[in-house]
């Protein structure tokens, strides 16, 4: 019969592997992100993944102080994301996709005859 401790050990090991893979992919998005908002979103995701890793380590080791560290990291990560978002908005670097222009719109606006 499988003991509950063995199930928790296997699940926490699997969670560490999955979160480690997610961490690697998110770091790649921070480095290769095409725009600043993409990088900010990836940094926020890194915070969430780190909180998950800390929580899994807390469950695996049974040391409950890690939960307090994860909560503190969540608060700091939220404040950092808000600060980055305000920075992007004040800088005016956020580009929303423009609607596609109609074929004859340029000619009409330039003063040309149809």
C-alpha positions as CSV (number, residue, x, y, z in Angstrom):
1,X,0.0,0.0,0.0
2,X,1.2,3.5,-0.8
3,X,1.6,5.8,2.2
4,X,0.4,9.4,2.1
5,X,4.0,10.6,2.7
6,X,5.1,8.8,-0.5
7,X,2.3,10.5,-2.5
8,X,3.3,13.9,-1.1
9,X,6.9,13.2,-1.9
10,X,6.1,12.2,-5.5
11,X,3.7,15.1,-6.1
12,X,6.2,17.6,-4.7
13,X,9.0,16.2,-6.8
14,X,6.8,16.4,-9.9
15,X,5.7,20.0,-9.0
16,X,9.4,21.0,-8.6
17,X,10.2,19.7,-12.1
18,X,7.2,21.4,-13.7
19,X,7.9,24.7,-12.0
20,X,11.5,24.5,-12.9
21,X,10.6,24.1,-16.6
22,X,8.2,27.0,-16.3
23,X,10.9,29.1,-14.7
24,X,13.3,28.4,-17.6
25,X,10.7,29.2,-20.2
26,X,9.8,32.4,-18.4
27,X,13.4,33.5,-18.1
28,X,13.6,33.0,-21.9
29,X,10.6,35.3,-22.3
30,X,12.3,38.0,-20.2
31,X,15.4,37.8,-22.3
32,X,13.8,37.5,-25.7
33,X,10.6,39.5,-25.1
34,X,9.9,41.8,-28.0
35,X,8.5,44.7,-26.0
36,X,8.9,46.1,-22.6
37,X,5.3,45.1,-21.5
38,X,6.1,41.5,-22.4
39,X,9.2,41.6,-20.2
40,X,7.2,43.1,-17.3
41,X,4.6,40.4,-17.6
42,X,7.3,37.8,-17.7
43,X,8.9,39.2,-14.5
44,X,5.5,39.1,-12.8
45,X,5.2,35.5,-13.9
46,X,8.6,34.8,-12.5
47,X,7.4,36.1,-9.2
48,X,4.4,33.7,-9.3
49,X,6.6,30.8,-10.2
50,X,9.0,31.6,-7.4
51,X,6.2,31.7,-4.9
52,X,5.1,28.3,-6.2
53,X,8.6,26.9,-5.8
54,X,8.9,28.2,-2.3
55,X,5.5,26.8,-1.3
56,X,6.4,23.3,-2.7
57,X,9.7,23.4,-0.9
58,X,7.8,24.3,2.3
59,X,5.6,21.3,1.9
60,X,8.5,19.0,1.0
61,X,10.6,20.1,4.0
62,X,7.8,20.8,6.5
63,X,9.5,24.1,7.4
64,X,6.6,26.6,7.7
65,X,8.7,29.8,7.6
66,X,8.9,29.4,3.9
67,X,5.2,30.2,3.6
68,X,5.9,33.6,5.2
69,X,8.6,34.2,2.7
70,X,6.3,33.3,-0.1
71,X,3.7,35.8,1.1
72,X,6.2,38.6,1.4
73,X,7.5,37.8,-2.1
74,X,3.9,38.0,-3.4
75,X,3.4,41.5,-1.8
76,X,6.7,42.8,-3.2
77,X,6.1,41.3,-6.6
78,X,2.7,42.9,-6.8
79,X,4.1,46.3,-5.9
80,X,6.9,45.9,-8.4
81,X,4.4,45.1,-11.2
82,X,2.3,48.1,-10.4
83,X,5.4,50.3,-10.4
84,X,6.5,48.9,-13.8
85,X,3.1,49.4,-15.2
86,X,3.0,53.0,-14.1
87,X,6.5,53.5,-15.6
88,X,5.4,52.1,-19.0
89,X,2.3,54.2,-19.0
90,X,4.2,57.4,-18.1
91,X,6.8,56.7,-20.7
92,X,4.3,56.2,-23.5
93,X,6.1,53.1,-24.8
94,X,3.0,50.9,-24.9
95,X,1.9,50.5,-28.5
96,X,-1.7,49.3,-29.1
97,X,-2.3,47.6,-32.5
98,X,-3.6,50.1,-35.0
99,X,-6.7,49.1,-37.0
100,X,-6.0,48.3,-40.6
101,X,-6.3,51.2,-43.0
102,X,-8.7,51.1,-45.9
103,X,-7.2,51.0,-49.4
104,X,-8.3,54.4,-50.6
105,X,-8.1,56.3,-47.3
106,X,-4.6,57.7,-48.0
107,X,-5.6,59.2,-51.3
108,X,-8.7,60.9,-49.9
109,X,-6.9,62.4,-46.9
110,X,-4.1,63.7,-49.0
111,X,-6.4,66.0,-50.9
112,X,-6.3,64.0,-54.1
113,X,-9.4,63.5,-56.2
114,X,-11.1,60.2,-56.5
